[in-house]
Amino acid sequence: MTVAADLLLRHFQTLVADNARWQGLIADDLLWELPYGPGIGDPARLAGRDEVMRHVTWFLGAVENFRFFDIQVQAFADPEAAVAEVKAEAVIKPTGRLYRQQYVVFLRAAGGKIASLREYFDPTRAAAAMGKPILPQAS
């Protein structure tokens, strides 16, 4: 397993289940891109540990019984890059609704840490579970 593939697997294993351990995996200048985030009022990118942790803290407070499953990590020829397809489910605390999602996540590692994440998800599923409208995207 490459450095990036291992980090990506550990990202899924610890983000929710052991967030303190997850924080040790990320670079201080982590860039987390969420291209579909603006469709539900979330940012398109989080830059640096402080921004990432604000968003992750909000997320962890908004979900209950969150779990990732069917994790399929693929290493690239470049040992510092990997991609994964993963499913997740949780209950959204403010609405009590079930959240089911499929993600595709690209990871780039640097210095043995997660340097960047690019996460794709279906914003319509997130909006339905969170009781949020789908917002128009700027072109």
Disulfide bonds with the S-S distance in Angstrom:
none
